[in-house]
Amino acid sequence: MKQFKIIVEKHSDGYVAYPLGLKGVVVGEGDTAEAALADVQSAIRFHIDTFGSTVFN
């Protein structure tokens, strides 16, 4: 499995997480940093499963 750097940002209404190094929009969100991280990890898997190796920079 390829590793990605994931940015987690705190916003006034929760947390947002997104990976660096993927083509396309992949975002996770949650009430906690952990929830946003889990959500974006699931989104990354789905993105790669759907679009294949074309998503890698």
Secondary structure, DSSP 8 states (H G I E B T S, - for coil): -----EEEEEETTEEEEEESSBSS---EEESSHHHHHHHHHHHHHHHHHHHGGGGB-
